[in-house]
Structure formats: structure tokens, C-alpha cells
Amino acid sequence: MKIQLALLLSALVLFGCTKTPEDRKEEVKTPYEEGNGLATATYENLMEFYRKLAREFPEIHLQTLGETDSGLPLHLVTFNAERNFNFQRLGKDKVVVLVLNGIHPGEPDGIDATAMLLRDLAAGVVRAPENLVLAAIPVYNIGGALNRNGTTRANQNGPESYGFRGNARNYDLNRDFIKMDTRNARSFAEIFRMVRPHVFLDTHVSNGADYAYTLTHLFTQHNKLGGKAGEFLEGVLRPQLEASLREKGWETTPYVNVFNRPPDGGFTQFMDAPRYSTGYAALWNTPGLMVETHMLKPYAQRVEGTYHLMLSLMEGASAHAEVLEELREGLGEGYPPASWYPLAWTVDSTRYETLDFKGFRADTLQSTVTGLPRLKYQQDTPVSLQVRYFNHFKPTDSVRVPTAYLLPAAWSQVRERLDRNGIRYEPLPKDTTLEVTVYRIDDYQTFQQPYEGHYPHYNTRVTPSVKTVRFRAGDLLIPTAQPGVRYLLETLEPAGVDSFFNWNFFDTVLQRKEGFSPYVFEEIAAKLLESDSSLARLFLEKKAAEPDFASSAYRQLTWLYERSPNSEGAYLTYPVCRLE
């Protein structure tokens, strides 16, 4: 009898202690929920929340990974129902979604939505797909998150206060994924390599036009992603995400890439160069997505929309885990040596889709401030528009993929970035002479105003020539037959929009270190023309064809100096060579 009573009491205690998912959710509220949906988490109370979440739920793992410019470390929070947090030992059936929050902390919707989602997955409020692993960087721009205010996002409707766009050194981190000026970007590259996500999501809040949608999506440009990955992104993942959100009651539209005009006349997809997060992810064959909630919608509505978009993205990734694994493991197969790689793109104006776009009437009124015409959206007058969306791009410049690149060891800044991105190379064991392709920098233009700590180049033009070059022991031989082939092509080809050349890493070759005095070089030039009849003929033809050249003694002598043995070889010679 005593035994039966004890068993009954044990059962009653056990029954009384059984907690529902909603009970467990209530025990670990997010800072956003504590603020009744009006305030975003501070960095400090967000990390306190995640520490508590990891203590309460063994399905959540919080780890410290890498430095930031703020002096505080980056964190990675991971949900895995199987409690396996070693990304190198995940089964092939697992699909990994990586979320990046707070790259612009003044756009905090994803910070709060992710905290709720991870808690709800762990508590069982939301049923996670069995094959899903969700990893998130809670706040990427910690320095910006600590620089809290309520005014710098002048065109945004809440929350009450938020972080700042620039990081601790005032860099925009969503321009730094290739040049890696910040500790944040260097740490992110290592996290990305460790996690190896199948799908990548970066959370933002929009600027620009006004319209009815709370959610807009900005996928990696599918032509640039290319191959099976591009086809899957545009033909499967994007339509399914839109349909899933529609079933949940959330209408979406592609990111409205217009600012000081209404979208009635149509708009193009945003081309995400490698400097941006999704452009960087594309270098590793990872489909990427930015969610851009609409700046003028109430904060709670934006957070809820971001939450549901993440759920739909998880569901889509889970449903196509096998395809995504094939894409990830097939990294680099599309661009073997001797194939062609596109470096520059333009919109294909012959191809577009027509959106049934839900907007607001746009009027032009007289400004009470300036007295000049101004744009005014009438939010009380919704309109349905047939809008052209140009989301196909075509290449305008391509380069043949070499067998390898050769980088002189002296360029240590480049080597450091190769290391951070897991690029494989071999230092030459001894001095070696090779026949290689060498680029001469023919032309380039340079920003006249500083941009993200640089004066970048653009419209770079080069001329290749085959030369025999002696390399020193320790110079790097970098094969392109490796997963990082796209990264190598985008950074080491000088004409690439985000090449290391265009980001000023090789600017010292653009300046002569020696020169000539005209009165001394006159005699040398005369002997040069006497000894080289072909050069003399070209010299006379140029003088006859170009009056400005013929009228300038210094220009003529400079032209001859550049073609003489006295001219320095390093000037305008790109130091990275191609082994064909």
C-alpha cells in the first residue's frame, strides 16, 4: 500500500511539473517582448538573454568566435534538436541556415525576431524540421549596437532607440566582405567557413519608396550565382518562399530598388557585388537572401514579418536539403581552368517579369520647406500597379580561368585575406622561372571622394602579354582548381568590380619611383631612335597624327623613356601573374 501511494505521489509530482511549450516560452522572454514590442534589445540585455536561453535549453549552443573592432567578441547561437554543435560532424542530411543580424544595428528587426525564433524552436512552440540546423550571429556590428540613439534613422518608424550604421571605426560592414578592413569581416569569414551554410540570410530595414508591403526580399542575383545554384534560387527557392509567406498572410515583393521616384516605371534587381554579404556568400555557391522590411511600417509588424520570413526560409531549405547539399559540395565545379568567368554585368532590358504591385498613389506637391516640387505618397489611397521588374543580367566582360595565380610573397595583406578565406596555395620551394601572363594597367578611374576608407578604382582596363618571369622562393602558387575559385577570380583579376586592385591594395605600382631630366635624356633618346628603326617609325607616326603630342617636348621624351631600357618594370605592371 505504501509503495502504491509513493508511486501515485510521484506521478502527481511529475504531472504537476510537466510544462507546456508555452510555459517554457514564458520563462525566457526576449528583451523585445519585455519592452512590449516597442523597444529593441540592447547589446547587453540581448547577450544576457542568450546566455539564459543556452542554460535553459540544451538544444541551444552559445559560443564566442572572433574579434570585432569594438573590442568585444562575436557570438554564434545555434539551434540543433539533436544537440550536435560540431559543424564538421553534422550528417549529410542536415541543412544549415545561417542568419546575420545587426550588420546595420539601426535596422534591428532581425535581432529581435531571431531571438524569439530560437527560443520558440527550443521551447517547442514552433516545430523545427528534423533536418534543420539554425545558426545566427546575434549582433554582427557590436560597435554600432553600442552607439545607441533614436534619431539617425530619420526615415524609420521605430523602435524607440537603436544602434548606428557605422561600426566602432565607422565602417559600413556591408561593404567590407572582400576588402576586410575590419576585425568583424575577418572573423565573419572564419565563421562562414566553419558553418558552411546551405542558405544565408541577412536581415535589414529598407530605405526608398513607399508601398503597402511590410516584407521585401533581395535574393542573390541568380544569373551571377549561375549554374544549378542560380536556377534553383530563381526557379524554386524564391517562388516557394513567396508562396509560403502568402499562405501565412504576408504578401511580399522583390526589394524596391528606387529611391527618389515612385516605382511605377519599373525597377531592376539589386546587383549584389562581392563586397555585400549575399555577394560574398555567392562566391561559395551559397544562395543568399536579404530581407528588407519597410521602414515606415510599425516596428512590431516588421519584427513579426521577419520572424515569419525566417520560418518560411527554414521550411524551404529543409524541403530541398538534398539539392542544397549537392550545390554546396559541387563548389567550384562550374569554373574549371580554361573555362570563362564573367567579371562584369549589365541589366538585360529585353527580359522582365510583370509584378502586380501594391503601392500608394504618388503626387508631386509644392514643398512648404523649399518652395520646390516634392514627392508625396498618399498612404490613404492604395493602388495596384502593373510594374516591370528587370531581374535578368548578362555579362559584359569575361576572363578565361587560369590554372593558377602567382603572388609575390611581399604582398602580405593579400596573403592574409587568402588565409582568412581558406584559400589553398603552395609557396615555391626555390627560385623558379616560368612563362606566365602579365597584365599591364592601361587605364582606370578613381573615386574623388573617400568611400569606406578607400579611394577605389573602377573601369579598370588591362593588356595581357606572355613573359618569362623569375619568381623567388616563398612566392605563392595559387591553383584555381579549388572551392575558392570564384573568390580568387573576383579578387585577383584587376578588372573585377571588387578586385584587390580596385580596392587600392596594389596602388604602389601606379607610381614611378624613378624619372629623368629632359636635358640629360635628350642624348639617350637620340641614340635610342638611331638604334631602333621600328621605334623611330612609330615615334614619327605619332607626332604626325597627334598635334598635341608633337607640340610637347616633355610628352615626346616621356613616350620614349617608357619604351627605353631605363623605364622601370614595376610601373603599371600588375604584380599578380597568371599561369595559363
PAVEX-63549 format. One line per 10 residues: for each residue x, y, z of C-alpha. Coordinates in nm, 2 decimals, always signed. Layout:
X Y Z; ...
***
This chain:
+0.00 +0.00 +0.00; +0.28 +0.24 +0.09; +0.45 +0.16 -0.24; +0.14 +0.23 -0.44; +0.09 +0.56 -0.26; +0.45 +0.66 -0.33; +0.40 +0.58 -0.70; +0.08 +0.79 -0.70; +0.26 +1.08 -0.53; +0.55 +1.06 -0.78
+0.30 +1.06 -1.07; +0.12 +1.36 -0.93; +0.45 +1.55 -0.88; +0.56 +1.46 -1.23; +0.23 +1.56 -1.38; +0.24 +1.89 -1.19; +0.59 +1.97 -1.31; +0.52 +1.90 -1.67; +0.55 +2.22 -1.86; +0.39 +2.30 -2.19
+0.59 +2.47 -2.47; +0.40 +2.80 -2.39; +0.51 +2.77 -2.02; +0.87 +2.73 -2.12; +0.84 +3.02 -2.36; +0.71 +3.25 -2.09; +1.00 +3.16 -1.86; +1.25 +3.30 -2.12; +1.11 +3.62 -2.26; +1.32 +3.82 -2.51
+1.42 +4.18 -2.43; +1.19 +4.28 -2.72; +0.89 +4.11 -2.56; +0.98 +4.26 -2.22; +0.95 +4.60 -2.39; +0.60 +4.52 -2.53; +0.72 +4.53 -2.89; +0.83 +4.89 -2.88; +1.20 +4.86 -2.80; +1.48 +4.66 -2.95
+1.72 +4.47 -2.73; +2.04 +4.65 -2.62; +2.36 +4.45 -2.68; +2.40 +4.38 -2.31; +2.05 +4.25 -2.24; +2.04 +4.05 -2.57; +2.36 +3.86 -2.47; +2.22 +3.81 -2.12; +1.90 +3.66 -2.28; +2.11 +3.42 -2.50
+2.32 +3.31 -2.20; +2.00 +3.22 -2.02; +1.85 +3.05 -2.32; +2.16 +2.83 -2.36; +2.14 +2.74 -1.99; +1.77 +2.65 -2.00; +1.77 +2.46 -2.33; +2.03 +2.20 -2.43; +1.92 +2.24 -2.79; +2.08 +2.59 -2.79
+2.45 +2.65 -2.80; +2.62 +2.98 -2.75; +2.98 +3.02 -2.84; +3.23 +3.31 -2.87; +3.40 +3.33 -3.21; +3.64 +3.60 -3.33; +3.71 +3.96 -3.26; +3.54 +4.29 -3.37; +3.66 +4.64 -3.39; +3.46 +4.72 -3.08
+3.69 +4.50 -2.87; +3.41 +4.27 -2.79; +3.38 +3.92 -2.95; +3.14 +3.79 -3.20; +2.90 +3.52 -3.09; +2.73 +3.24 -3.27; +2.40 +3.09 -3.14; +2.30 +2.75 -3.28; +1.98 +2.55 -3.26; +2.00 +2.18 -3.32
+1.73 +1.95 -3.18; +1.99 +1.67 -3.18; +2.23 +1.88 -2.97; +2.52 +1.83 -3.21; +2.70 +2.16 -3.25; +3.01 +2.04 -3.43; +2.95 +2.16 -3.79; +3.22 +1.93 -3.92; +3.04 +1.63 -3.79; +2.68 +1.71 -3.90
+2.52 +1.44 -4.10; +2.48 +1.48 -4.48; +2.10 +1.50 -4.43; +2.13 +1.82 -4.22; +2.07 +2.16 -4.38; +2.23 +2.46 -4.22; +2.08 +2.81 -4.24; +2.30 +3.10 -4.12; +2.14 +3.43 -4.01; +2.34 +3.75 -3.98
+2.18 +4.02 -3.77; +2.27 +4.38 -3.69; +2.51 +4.45 -3.97; +2.33 +4.78 -3.95; +2.21 +4.80 -3.59; +1.98 +5.09 -3.67; +1.78 +4.82 -3.86; +1.72 +4.58 -3.57; +1.42 +4.38 -3.68; +1.62 +4.06 -3.73
+1.79 +4.09 -3.39; +1.46 +4.06 -3.21; +1.29 +3.82 -3.45; +1.58 +3.58 -3.43; +1.58 +3.58 -3.05; +1.22 +3.49 -3.04; +1.25 +3.22 -3.31; +1.54 +3.05 -3.15; +1.36 +3.05 -2.82; +1.04 +2.92 -2.98
+1.23 +2.64 -3.16; +1.40 +2.53 -2.83; +1.08 +2.55 -2.63; +0.88 +2.36 -2.89; +0.63 +2.64 -2.96; +0.75 +2.61 -3.32; +0.81 +2.26 -3.46; +1.15 +2.26 -3.62; +1.22 +2.05 -3.94; +1.41 +1.74 -3.82
+1.69 +1.80 -4.06; +1.74 +2.17 -3.98; +2.03 +2.34 -3.80; +1.98 +2.72 -3.75; +2.28 +2.93 -3.67; +2.27 +3.30 -3.60; +2.52 +3.58 -3.53; +2.30 +3.78 -3.28; +2.47 +4.12 -3.35; +2.75 +4.15 -3.61
+2.81 +4.52 -3.57; +2.87 +4.54 -3.20; +3.03 +4.88 -3.21; +2.73 +5.02 -3.39; +2.49 +4.85 -3.15; +2.66 +5.02 -2.85; +2.64 +5.36 -3.02; +2.27 +5.38 -2.94; +2.04 +5.67 -3.03; +1.68 +5.74 -3.15
+1.74 +5.99 -3.43; +1.99 +5.87 -3.70; +1.73 +5.67 -3.89; +1.53 +5.98 -3.97; +1.31 +5.79 -4.22; +1.22 +5.49 -3.99; +0.92 +5.43 -3.78; +1.06 +5.29 -3.46; +1.18 +5.13 -3.24; +1.23 +5.39 -2.97
+1.61 +5.37 -2.98; +1.85 +5.16 -3.18; +2.22 +5.13 -3.29; +2.41 +5.32 -3.56; +2.50 +5.21 -3.91; +2.88 +5.26 -3.88; +3.09 +5.02 -3.67; +3.33 +5.12 -3.40; +3.57 +5.26 -3.67; +3.27 +5.40 -3.87
+3.29 +5.14 -4.14; +2.98 +5.01 -4.31; +3.03 +4.64 -4.26; +2.80 +4.56 -4.56; +3.08 +4.69 -4.79; +3.37 +4.51 -4.62; +3.33 +4.14 -4.70; +3.60 +4.14 -4.97; +3.84 +4.42 -4.86; +3.82 +4.30 -4.49
+3.94 +4.63 -4.33; +3.76 +4.54 -4.01; +3.81 +4.27 -3.75; +3.44 +4.19 -3.79; +3.48 +4.09 -4.15; +3.79 +3.88 -4.08; +3.60 +3.69 -3.81; +3.30 +3.65 -4.03; +3.50 +3.48 -4.30; +3.62 +3.22 -4.05
+3.27 +3.17 -3.91; +3.13 +3.13 -4.26; +3.40 +2.87 -4.34; +3.32 +2.68 -4.02; +2.94 +2.68 -4.05; +2.94 +2.62 -4.43; +2.57 +2.72 -4.46; +2.35 +2.58 -4.73; +2.14 +2.91 -4.72; +2.24 +3.25 -4.59
+2.01 +3.53 -4.46; +2.10 +3.89 -4.38; +1.83 +4.10 -4.20; +1.77 +4.47 -4.29; +1.52 +4.76 -4.30; +1.47 +4.94 -4.63; +1.51 +5.29 -4.74; +1.35 +5.43 -5.05; +0.99 +5.43 -5.20; +0.67 +5.39 -5.00
+0.43 +5.10 -5.07; +0.19 +4.86 -4.90; +0.43 +4.57 -4.83; +0.60 +4.51 -4.49; +0.84 +4.25 -4.64; +1.06 +4.28 -4.94; +1.32 +4.02 -5.04; +1.66 +4.08 -5.20; +1.80 +3.74 -5.33; +2.15 +3.69 -5.47
+2.13 +3.79 -5.84; +2.06 +3.45 -5.99; +2.25 +3.50 -6.32; +2.56 +3.59 -6.13; +2.52 +3.30 -5.89; +2.49 +3.09 -6.21; +2.45 +2.73 -6.30; +2.23 +2.49 -6.10; +2.25 +2.72 -5.79; +2.11 +3.02 -5.98
+1.84 +2.81 -6.14; +1.74 +2.66 -5.80; +1.74 +3.01 -5.64; +1.52 +3.17 -5.90; +1.31 +2.88 -6.01; +1.24 +2.70 -5.67; +1.36 +2.88 -5.36; +1.22 +3.23 -5.43; +0.88 +3.12 -5.56; +0.83 +2.88 -5.27
+0.93 +3.15 -5.02; +0.68 +3.39 -5.17; +0.40 +3.13 -5.17; +0.47 +3.02 -4.81; +0.46 +3.37 -4.68; +0.14 +3.43 -4.88; -0.02 +3.13 -4.70; +0.08 +3.29 -4.37; -0.09 +3.62 -4.47; +0.23 +3.80 -4.57
+0.24 +3.94 -4.92; +0.59 +4.01 -5.04; +0.77 +4.18 -5.33; +1.12 +4.20 -5.46; +1.33 +4.48 -5.30; +1.21 +4.81 -5.45; +1.54 +4.94 -5.59; +1.42 +5.30 -5.64; +1.46 +5.60 -5.41; +1.35 +5.95 -5.52
+1.08 +5.84 -5.76; +0.78 +5.61 -5.73; +0.82 +5.25 -5.86; +0.55 +5.29 -6.13; +0.81 +5.30 -6.41; +0.96 +4.96 -6.30; +1.28 +4.88 -6.13; +1.58 +4.64 -6.16; +1.70 +4.38 -5.92; +1.99 +4.49 -5.70
+2.32 +4.36 -5.82; +2.50 +4.23 -5.51; +2.87 +4.26 -5.57; +3.11 +4.06 -5.36; +3.15 +4.35 -5.12; +2.80 +4.28 -4.99; +2.70 +3.99 -4.76; +2.49 +3.80 -5.02; +2.75 +3.87 -5.29; +3.02 +3.72 -5.07
+2.80 +3.42 -4.99; +2.76 +3.36 -5.37; +3.14 +3.32 -5.41; +3.09 +2.99 -5.21; +2.78 +2.88 -5.41; +2.56 +2.96 -5.12; +2.21 +3.11 -5.21; +2.18 +3.43 -5.02; +1.88 +3.65 -4.92; +1.84 +3.99 -4.76
+1.51 +4.06 -4.60; +1.43 +4.43 -4.62; +1.13 +4.53 -4.40; +0.96 +4.85 -4.49; +1.10 +5.14 -4.28; +0.76 +5.32 -4.23; +0.56 +5.01 -4.10; +0.52 +4.98 -3.72; +0.81 +4.81 -3.55; +0.62 +4.52 -3.41
+0.48 +4.44 -3.76; +0.83 +4.45 -3.91; +0.96 +4.21 -3.64; +0.67 +3.97 -3.68; +0.72 +3.97 -4.06; +1.09 +3.89 -4.03; +1.00 +3.61 -3.79; +0.77 +3.45 -4.04; +1.01 +3.50 -4.33; +1.27 +3.31 -4.14
+1.02 +3.03 -4.07; +0.94 +3.01 -4.44; +1.30 +3.01 -4.54; +1.38 +2.73 -4.30; +1.09 +2.53 -4.44; +1.21 +2.58 -4.79; +1.57 +2.49 -4.71; +1.45 +2.18 -4.52; +1.24 +2.06 -4.81; +1.53 +2.09 -5.05
+1.82 +1.97 -4.83; +1.94 +1.72 -5.08; +1.97 +1.97 -5.37; +2.13 +2.23 -5.14; +2.39 +1.97 -5.03; +2.47 +1.89 -5.39; +2.52 +2.26 -5.46; +2.75 +2.31 -5.16; +2.96 +2.00 -5.23; +2.98 +2.09 -5.60
+3.16 +2.42 -5.51; +3.38 +2.54 -5.79; +3.28 +2.28 -6.05; +3.13 +2.54 -6.27; +3.46 +2.72 -6.33; +3.74 +2.48 -6.40; +4.06 +2.61 -6.56; +4.02 +2.73 -6.92; +3.65 +2.80 -6.89; +3.52 +3.16 -6.89
+3.42 +3.36 -6.59; +3.21 +3.67 -6.61; +3.35 +3.97 -6.43; +3.10 +4.25 -6.52; +2.73 +4.25 -6.57; +2.45 +4.47 -6.70; +2.07 +4.45 -6.69; +1.91 +4.26 -6.98; +1.64 +4.51 -7.08; +1.47 +4.26 -7.30
+1.37 +4.03 -7.01; +1.15 +4.12 -6.72; +0.85 +3.99 -6.52; +0.54 +4.20 -6.45; +0.46 +4.24 -6.08; +0.11 +4.30 -5.95; +0.25 +4.57 -5.73; +0.06 +4.71 -5.43; +0.16 +5.07 -5.39; +0.03 +5.41 -5.29
-0.07 +5.70 -5.51; +0.23 +5.93 -5.57; +0.17 +6.30 -5.61; +0.40 +6.59 -5.68; +0.33 +6.88 -5.45; +0.49 +7.21 -5.37; +0.72 +7.18 -5.07; +0.63 +7.41 -4.77; +1.00 +7.39 -4.68; +1.18 +7.46 -5.01
+0.90 +7.60 -5.22; +1.00 +7.35 -5.49; +0.83 +7.03 -5.62; +0.84 +6.73 -5.38; +0.72 +6.37 -5.39; +0.43 +6.28 -5.16; +0.29 +5.93 -5.12; -0.08 +5.92 -5.03; -0.10 +5.62 -4.79; -0.48 +5.65 -4.77
-0.50 +5.59 -5.14; -0.37 +5.24 -5.22; -0.32 +5.15 -5.59; -0.25 +4.83 -5.77; +0.01 +4.87 -6.04; +0.15 +4.66 -6.32; +0.52 +4.71 -6.27; +0.81 +4.58 -6.48; +1.08 +4.40 -6.27; +1.41 +4.35 -6.45
+1.58 +4.07 -6.28; +1.79 +3.92 -6.56; +2.15 +4.03 -6.61; +2.40 +3.95 -6.88; +2.78 +3.95 -6.87; +2.97 +4.24 -7.04; +3.32 +4.12 -6.97; +3.47 +3.78 -6.90; +3.81 +3.63 -6.84; +3.95 +3.28 -6.90
+4.01 +3.09 -6.58; +4.39 +3.03 -6.54; +4.54 +2.72 -6.40; +4.69 +2.92 -6.12; +4.79 +3.27 -6.00; +5.13 +3.36 -5.88; +5.15 +3.62 -5.60; +5.49 +3.76 -5.48; +5.52 +3.69 -5.11; +5.58 +4.06 -5.04
+5.21 +4.13 -5.08; +5.13 +4.01 -4.72; +4.79 +4.20 -4.70; +4.66 +3.99 -4.98; +4.80 +3.67 -4.84; +4.63 +3.74 -4.51; +4.29 +3.76 -4.68; +4.35 +3.44 -4.87; +4.43 +3.27 -4.54; +4.11 +3.40 -4.37
+3.91 +3.26 -4.66; +4.07 +2.92 -4.66; +4.24 +2.96 -5.00; +4.49 +2.68 -5.07; +4.83 +2.77 -5.21; +5.19 +2.65 -5.21; +5.50 +2.87 -5.15; +5.75 +2.80 -5.42; +6.03 +2.59 -5.27; +6.31 +2.76 -5.47
+6.36 +3.04 -5.72; +6.18 +2.95 -6.04; +6.14 +3.09 -6.39; +5.80 +3.05 -6.55; +5.63 +3.16 -6.87; +5.32 +3.35 -6.74; +5.06 +3.61 -6.84; +5.14 +3.95 -6.71; +4.89 +4.24 -6.70; +4.98 +4.60 -6.77
+4.74 +4.85 -6.63; +4.62 +5.06 -6.93; +4.36 +5.27 -6.77; +4.15 +5.32 -6.46; +3.93 +5.58 -6.29; +3.94 +5.67 -5.92; +3.67 +5.79 -5.68; +3.73 +6.15 -5.60; +3.56 +6.12 -5.26; +3.66 +5.87 -4.99
+3.44 +5.56 -4.98; +3.47 +5.32 -4.69; +3.82 +5.42 -4.60; +3.95 +5.40 -4.96; +3.96 +5.59 -5.29; +3.86 +5.29 -5.50; +3.93 +5.24 -5.87; +3.68 +5.15 -6.14; +3.66 +5.09 -6.51; +4.00 +4.93 -6.49
+4.15 +4.82 -6.83; +4.44 +4.59 -6.87; +4.65 +4.44 -7.15; +4.79 +4.09 -7.11; +5.12 +3.97 -7.25; +5.31 +3.65 -7.22; +5.65 +3.69 -7.05; +5.92 +3.48 -6.88; +5.93 +3.59 -6.52; +6.16 +3.48 -6.24
+5.98 +3.41 -5.91; +6.15 +3.39 -5.58; +6.14 +3.11 -5.32; +5.84 +3.17 -5.10; +5.62 +3.33 -5.37; +5.27 +3.18 -5.37; +5.14 +2.94 -5.64; +4.76 +2.95 -5.60; +4.57 +2.69 -5.80; +4.22 +2.77 -5.92
+4.10 +2.41 -5.90; +3.97 +2.46 -5.55; +3.64 +2.56 -5.38; +3.76 +2.93 -5.36; +3.79 +2.97 -5.74; +3.53 +3.24 -5.76; +3.68 +3.43 -5.47; +4.02 +3.42 -5.65; +3.88 +3.54 -5.98; +3.68 +3.83 -5.82
+3.98 +3.95 -5.61; +4.28 +3.88 -5.82; +4.15 +3.98 -6.17; +4.22 +4.36 -6.16; +3.91 +4.44 -6.38; +3.68 +4.27 -6.12; +3.45 +4.53 -5.96; +3.57 +4.44 -5.61; +3.92 +4.33 -5.70; +4.20 +4.39 -5.46
+4.34 +4.62 -5.73; +4.03 +4.83 -5.74; +4.03 +4.84 -5.36; +4.38 +5.00 -5.37; +4.58 +4.70 -5.24; +4.83 +4.75 -5.53; +4.84 +5.12 -5.57; +5.22 +5.15 -5.53; +5.26 +5.01 -5.88; +5.07 +5.31 -6.01
+5.36 +5.55 -5.92; +5.70 +5.58 -6.08; +5.99 +5.56 -5.84; +6.25 +5.69 -6.08; +6.24 +5.95 -6.36; +6.45 +6.15 -6.60; +6.58 +6.50 -6.65; +6.49 +6.61 -7.01; +6.83 +6.78 -7.07; +7.01 +6.45 -6.98
+6.77 +6.22 -7.15; +6.79 +6.41 -7.48; +7.11 +6.24 -7.58; +6.99 +5.89 -7.46; +6.67 +5.94 -7.67; +6.86 +6.03 -7.98; +7.07 +5.72 -7.95; +6.76 +5.51 -7.89; +6.60 +5.63 -8.21; +6.92 +5.58 -8.41
+6.95 +5.22 -8.29; +6.58 +5.11 -8.32; +6.43 +5.19 -8.66; +6.09 +5.04 -8.57; +6.06 +5.27 -8.27; +6.17 +5.57 -8.47; +5.90 +5.50 -8.73; +5.63 +5.47 -8.46; +5.76 +5.79 -8.30; +5.73 +5.99 -8.63
+5.38 +5.85 -8.70; +5.26 +5.95 -8.35; +5.40 +6.30 -8.39; +5.23 +6.33 -8.73; +4.89 +6.20 -8.61; +4.88 +6.39 -8.27; +4.95 +6.77 -8.28; +4.93 +6.80 -7.90; +5.20 +6.53 -7.87; +5.41 +6.69 -8.14
+5.40 +7.03 -7.96; +5.52 +6.89 -7.62; +5.88 +6.81 -7.59; +5.83 +6.65 -7.25; +5.55 +6.43 -7.37; +5.77 +6.31 -7.65; +6.06 +6.23 -7.42; +5.83 +6.06 -7.18; +5.69 +5.84 -7.45; +6.05 +5.74 -7.55
+6.15 +5.69 -7.18; +5.87 +5.45 -7.13; +5.99 +5.24 -7.42; +6.36 +5.25 -7.33; +6.56 +5.02 -7.11; +6.56 +5.29 -6.85; +6.19 +5.26 -6.77; +6.12 +5.07 -6.45; +5.94 +4.74 -6.49; +5.72 +4.77 -6.19
+5.54 +5.08 -6.31; +5.19 +4.99 -6.42; +5.28 +4.62 -6.41; +5.02 +4.42 -6.21; +5.22 +4.21 -5.97; +4.99 +3.90 -5.98; +5.06 +3.68 -6.27; +4.85 +3.41 -6.44; +4.98 +3.05 -6.52; +4.77 +2.95 -6.82
***
